[in-house]
Amino acid sequence: MSPTNHAFQRCLSPDCRATYGVDEVHFGCPKCGESLDVEYDWDRLPLPGKLSDFEAYWTQRHDPIRFSGVWRFQSLLPFAATEHIVTVGEGQTLLQKADSLRPFVGLDGGELYLQYEGMNPSGSFKDNGMAAAFTHARMLGAKRAACASTGNTSASLSMYCAVTKLMRALIFIGTGKISYGKLAQALDYGALTVQISGDFDDAMARVREVCQQLDIYLVNSINPFRLEGQKTIMYRVLESLRWTVPDWIVVPGGNLGNSSAFGKAFMELKHLGLIDRIPRLAIINARGANTLYQLFEQEGVRWNEGRWQRPTVEGYFEEMDAQQRKASTIASAIEINRPVNFTKCLRALEVCDGVVREVNDQEILDAKAKVGAGGMGCEPASAASIAGTKKLVEEGIIGSDEQVVCILTGHLLKDPTSTIAYHTTDQDEFNEVLGKRGVTRASFANRAIAVPNELDQIIRAIQLYG
Ligand code: F0G
């Protein structure tokens, strides 16, 4: 398949709509600055008659492109010729029915599912998008690729570089803003790692300048090709639900790439007649990084067919700068104040009749402990989806009899520090890591018991606590 002639980039602004080839690299429309989408001439492309047609590829898993949970849906993201496709086996993820977590979130008669994107090769959902962006970079013959990161994008990029040897990775991280699990990956995979004084928003601004000056390919989710890969998370959710559409998708919001990609996926599937209804979308911010919540729920900013309230948004960021407000949350993955996909996310909220909520660090960590106790666990940012679901059920926005899919974006082992601090008996450790963030209790802690190395005492302790 050589579909690049039928793919192009298009400006989101209704007043511009400029188009560009897929052989160009832009991170924003050169004419007006608005975000770009990857679009397709669907009428000229081969498409499945129905979604279940994709099941035919399950029998071809010896072919790396069919094995990939991203590229087996190639005909729904047909921007690359097959010979350029890069895969490291991403997208072998799992939708787990989480009955033991249902009482916690209050879904009495409903169904709760967890989509474990932490099962990707680098341990987070980023590999879905990286497979696509890396493929695009290869199409263009890039030699170096870069990102700013709170840790997972950098781990993913570094891994794709290490495995394929097609490019060299350059990553920008903020000081003290990246969990050890994620930093360990970038270092081990051999990425050129630049730690700047500042946070993610600072690193993001800087890496864009650096990429422009040095002609390096940028893989942050401002890159529209990243989002094409992340659409496939939704295809796999539908696949796991036997091609039925759930009532709700609940996802943590940071840079808003996932939510934007999910909205685009459903918009396209509906347009192509492959689904007949679109699920509702709930995006969950951490309270310490709640730009979307503030602008969408408090200020009432809406997509408005691409004519969103620009002065309100610009005023919000001006005030943020004037007050030097910095994002701060234990969920370091989503510690972001200036989401680069804000515009696309507004569209996704419109398409999916979405809502936005914020949850605090206490709620995030309690939800995270419950996820761990009822399944395979996740990192703090991912648990925002569970905490947010609980809130929305309490508010009656999510009906207690509805079917809800929470996206668990990253693996439990990405951030052991917060997990250990939550379960610790050491008050100093608790205060050092969590207390200073306003976390006062660990309601679902599973504490280790300290016992002298004496057989009878060990046995007594097991009998007492077991
Ligand atoms: N969950 C995890 C585990 C993440 O790493 C991120 C983003 C998000 C959620 C937010 O996703 O941007 O699509 O809203 N991490 C980025 C990084 C920023 O650099 O790894 P989003």
Boltz pocket constraint, residues with backbone or C-beta under 6 A from the ligand:
constraints:
  - pocket:
      binder: B
      contacts: [[A, 124], [A, 126], [A, 148], [A, 149], [A, 150], [A, 151], [A, 152], [A, 153], [A, 154], [A, 221], [A, 252], [A, 253], [A, 254], [A, 255], [A, 256], [A, 257], [A, 258], [A, 259], [A, 333], [A, 334], [A, 379], [A, 381], [A, 382], [A, 409], [A, 410]]
      max_distance: 6.0
